Amino acid sequence: MSSSNATTNATTNAAVLYGRISSDPELTQSLFRQALQDPSGALGRIVALGEQVGLPVSPEEVKAHLAGLDDGATKQWLVKARGGL
């Protein structure tokens, strides 16, 4: 697999994983609460969730995907969790 394909797959994985997390309000709230107390732990949990569902992502890929979103709720999460990300 070329580097370009790996980057595309990682970007796609981050987007699909974000969609899955966003569609589960309980999980979304749990991650938000964790991010307020332990931002790095929340990021690690997102990466672990990706592994569990076959969508491997790195912490950097998660951060890049979140930074590129134009979504008020996500931006609020990022502002509150910025210290650990």
PyMOL commands that set and color helices and strands:
alter all, ss='L'
color gray80, all
select helices_A, chain A and resi 3-22+25-37+39-52+59-67+72-84
alter helices_A, ss='H'
color red, helices_A
deselect
rebuild
show_as cartoon
